[in-house]
Amino acid sequence: MGKGSNSYPKSWYWDVQPAKFVATHFGTVRKFLSCPNPGCKATGGFIKDSNGTGKNQKACFRCGACKDRYSVSEFYLTILKGSEENLPAETGLDSILLPPSP
């Protein structure tokens, strides 16, 4: 963790659901995924990224070519062609933080 009282574990937003679930699937097929942007259509260029700061930070995916961003659920449903029923229930930062020491 970084300095300061409001620091969070590095890349914590990838350790909560559904981001963790989608990232696992992304890792197995990343080279084959095409950007849905009609002006782009780049293949294999998606990057794990984030939006926001601190506790409001969210995992997302970004096309490395056109820079379009997709939320985790949008990426799973639109680009990975997954089913909404398969997405795990959303968890937050509290699910991965250790309780404070007594």
Backbone bond lengths (Angstrom), bond angles and torsions (degrees), N, CA, C in turn:
res aa  C-N    CA-C-N  psi(-1)  N-CA   C-N-CA  omega(-1)  CA-C   N-CA-C  phi
1 M - - - 1.443 - - 1.519 109.32 -
2 G 1.317 115.61 152.20 1.446 120.63 -179.73 1.513 111.77 -80.27
3 K 1.316 115.07 -175.78 1.459 120.69 -179.93 1.522 110.08 -77.72
4 G 1.323 116.22 155.51 1.460 120.82 175.45 1.514 112.56 99.88
5 S 1.326 114.84 159.98 1.460 119.81 -175.70 1.529 112.87 -78.70
6 N 1.332 118.47 -16.67 1.458 121.15 -177.80 1.524 112.22 -106.19
7 S 1.320 117.45 26.75 1.462 118.90 -179.68 1.526 109.90 -87.94
8 Y 1.306 114.33 147.92 1.460 122.00 -178.20 1.521 108.66 -122.57
9 P 1.322 117.90 159.94 1.469 119.45 177.64 1.530 110.36 -56.69
10 K 1.314 115.77 141.36 1.464 120.83 -179.72 1.530 110.29 -57.32
11 S 1.317 115.53 132.39 1.473 123.26 178.13 1.527 112.84 55.40
12 W 1.316 116.92 32.34 1.470 121.76 -178.21 1.521 112.60 -56.13
13 Y 1.316 117.10 -31.01 1.467 122.29 -176.57 1.527 112.53 -64.19
14 W 1.327 118.85 -15.36 1.470 122.31 175.10 1.528 111.41 -90.73
15 D 1.325 117.94 -5.40 1.469 121.94 179.68 1.521 113.03 -99.69
16 V 1.330 116.93 1.15 1.469 120.92 177.81 1.525 108.73 -108.59
17 Q 1.321 115.20 162.55 1.464 120.05 -179.19 1.528 110.25 -90.97
18 P 1.303 120.04 148.59 1.456 127.91 3.39 1.530 114.34 -87.76
19 A 1.355 118.08 3.54 1.464 120.54 -177.19 1.528 112.66 -57.45
20 K 1.317 117.76 -42.66 1.467 121.62 -178.55 1.531 110.58 -62.26
21 F 1.318 116.42 -43.88 1.465 122.80 178.97 1.534 110.96 -62.37
22 V 1.331 116.81 -48.30 1.465 121.20 -177.58 1.529 110.53 -67.80
23 A 1.325 117.86 -39.49 1.467 121.02 179.06 1.523 111.27 -61.52
24 T 1.320 117.58 -35.72 1.464 121.51 177.67 1.524 110.53 -63.03
25 H 1.318 116.54 -44.94 1.469 120.47 178.67 1.531 111.09 -68.15
26 F 1.322 116.59 -39.49 1.463 122.29 178.91 1.525 111.02 -58.48
27 G 1.314 116.94 -43.21 1.461 121.46 -177.53 1.518 114.19 -59.87
28 T 1.319 117.04 -28.06 1.468 119.82 -177.41 1.524 113.42 -84.75
29 V 1.341 117.83 -18.46 1.474 120.10 -175.41 1.524 113.66 -129.92
30 R 1.307 118.47 8.59 1.467 121.84 -172.11 1.525 114.22 -52.69
31 K 1.314 119.00 -35.41 1.471 122.17 -177.48 1.520 113.17 -69.10
32 F 1.334 116.67 -18.09 1.459 120.75 -173.39 1.524 113.69 -104.76
33 L 1.316 118.16 -3.33 1.460 121.44 -174.68 1.523 111.91 -83.91
34 S 1.332 115.80 134.71 1.464 121.55 179.48 1.520 110.58 -108.01
35 C 1.315 116.01 142.59 1.456 122.19 177.55 1.532 109.03 -68.27
36 P 1.343 117.67 133.06 1.460 119.84 -179.78 1.529 114.14 -78.44
37 N 1.327 117.66 -8.19 1.461 120.87 178.86 1.531 108.33 -63.49
38 P 1.357 117.93 119.99 1.473 120.51 -176.96 1.527 113.86 -57.79
39 G 1.325 117.42 -28.32 1.457 120.54 179.71 1.520 113.67 -85.93
40 C 1.316 117.55 -1.58 1.465 121.43 -175.85 1.522 111.50 -117.22
41 K 1.325 116.33 -74.96 1.471 123.32 -179.78 1.532 113.92 60.86
42 A 1.345 118.02 18.89 1.469 120.92 178.40 1.526 110.06 -61.28
43 T 1.317 116.29 144.62 1.461 121.90 -179.90 1.524 109.89 -111.69
44 G 1.331 115.64 136.13 1.459 121.36 174.65 1.508 115.30 76.52
45 G 1.321 117.90 16.73 1.456 119.44 -174.59 1.510 116.53 -110.75
46 F 1.332 118.37 14.50 1.463 119.36 -179.44 1.520 111.37 -76.31
47 I 1.334 114.98 144.19 1.458 123.05 -176.99 1.526 108.61 -127.37
48 K 1.331 116.60 138.96 1.464 120.30 171.83 1.523 107.28 -71.51
49 D 1.341 116.21 133.25 1.456 121.31 -174.62 1.527 108.96 -143.46
50 S 1.318 117.04 -172.39 1.465 120.61 176.07 1.518 109.95 -150.33
51 N 1.322 115.22 160.67 1.461 124.19 176.62 1.511 108.20 -130.11
52 G 1.324 117.38 144.50 1.455 120.91 176.01 1.517 112.40 93.56
53 T 1.338 114.69 -176.13 1.463 120.62 -179.36 1.521 110.34 -138.10
54 G 1.318 115.49 155.71 1.459 121.98 175.65 1.512 113.42 55.22
55 K 1.326 115.19 -133.42 1.462 121.04 -177.21 1.531 111.97 -68.61
56 N 1.333 117.40 -20.10 1.465 121.97 -179.65 1.525 113.09 -89.64
57 Q 1.312 117.68 4.66 1.458 120.95 -179.47 1.523 110.10 -69.47
58 K 1.324 116.00 138.49 1.465 122.15 -179.15 1.520 109.74 -127.77
59 A 1.315 115.81 143.41 1.460 121.11 174.43 1.524 108.47 -72.86
60 C 1.324 116.38 146.76 1.457 121.29 174.18 1.527 107.89 -154.54
61 F 1.308 115.90 174.10 1.457 121.90 176.95 1.520 107.68 -119.77
62 R 1.334 116.39 145.15 1.457 121.73 -178.52 1.518 109.24 -130.55
63 C 1.324 115.62 137.88 1.462 120.06 173.52 1.523 106.86 -75.20
64 G 1.313 117.42 126.56 1.454 121.56 -179.36 1.516 113.14 -68.91
65 A 1.332 117.79 -21.21 1.462 121.40 -178.36 1.531 111.95 -86.55
66 C 1.333 117.36 -57.36 1.471 120.44 -174.82 1.527 113.16 -98.44
67 K 1.326 117.72 -8.34 1.475 124.74 177.58 1.530 114.10 72.21
68 D 1.332 119.26 8.41 1.467 120.96 175.15 1.520 109.11 -60.97
69 R 1.342 116.30 140.76 1.466 121.94 179.76 1.521 109.94 -110.77
70 Y 1.336 114.75 147.12 1.458 121.88 179.75 1.520 108.90 -133.57
71 S 1.328 115.89 132.19 1.462 119.14 175.11 1.525 108.05 -63.29
72 V 1.308 116.48 163.17 1.463 121.16 -178.97 1.528 111.23 -57.90
73 S 1.327 117.00 -47.92 1.469 119.08 -178.21 1.525 111.67 -68.74
74 E 1.331 117.77 -39.35 1.467 120.99 177.34 1.533 110.34 -62.33
75 F 1.318 116.56 -42.39 1.463 121.54 179.37 1.528 110.40 -62.38
76 Y 1.326 116.47 -44.85 1.461 120.88 -179.07 1.524 111.33 -64.03
77 L 1.315 116.68 -45.88 1.464 120.59 -176.14 1.528 112.68 -75.04
78 T 1.337 118.00 -42.48 1.462 122.39 -173.94 1.521 113.79 -86.77
79 I 1.307 117.08 -45.36 1.467 120.60 -172.20 1.521 111.94 -95.70
80 L 1.332 117.04 -43.00 1.466 119.54 177.10 1.531 111.91 -83.69
81 K 1.330 116.45 -8.45 1.480 122.53 179.09 1.527 111.87 58.73
82 G 1.321 116.10 36.18 1.458 120.88 178.56 1.520 111.70 -81.50
83 S 1.301 115.56 171.15 1.460 122.45 -179.68 1.526 109.55 -103.35
84 E 1.319 116.33 137.65 1.460 120.95 -178.83 1.529 112.26 -58.64
85 E 1.336 117.13 -32.08 1.472 120.38 178.96 1.529 112.12 -63.36
86 N 1.323 117.49 -24.75 1.464 121.18 -177.71 1.527 113.51 -84.53
87 L 1.331 117.16 -14.27 1.462 119.59 -179.90 1.527 109.90 -70.05
88 P 1.332 118.16 129.19 1.469 120.38 177.90 1.530 110.60 -67.50
89 A 1.306 116.42 157.47 1.464 121.31 176.28 1.526 109.12 -60.34
90 E 1.310 115.61 144.32 1.456 121.16 -178.19 1.524 110.93 -67.51
91 T 1.336 115.28 134.96 1.461 121.43 172.84 1.518 107.18 -119.70
92 G 1.301 117.54 161.10 1.453 121.21 -177.76 1.512 112.82 -119.32
93 L 1.300 114.57 -173.70 1.462 122.32 -179.22 1.526 111.72 -55.79
94 D 1.321 117.05 -36.56 1.470 120.75 -179.00 1.524 112.59 -59.34
95 S 1.326 117.19 -26.50 1.468 120.28 -177.94 1.529 113.04 -72.72
96 I 1.329 117.44 -15.24 1.472 119.43 -178.61 1.526 113.48 -116.82
97 L 1.334 117.63 -9.66 1.467 120.07 179.45 1.518 110.78 -78.60
98 L 1.304 115.39 141.14 1.464 120.70 175.61 1.521 108.69 -77.73
99 P 1.332 117.75 144.14 1.470 119.03 176.79 1.527 109.75 -63.70
100 P 1.338 117.57 149.97 1.470 119.84 -179.52 1.527 111.59 -62.32
101 S 1.318 115.54 148.50 1.470 120.94 178.36 1.523 109.76 -69.56
102 P 1.350 117.01 143.39 1.480 119.52 179.82 1.513 112.25 -69.47
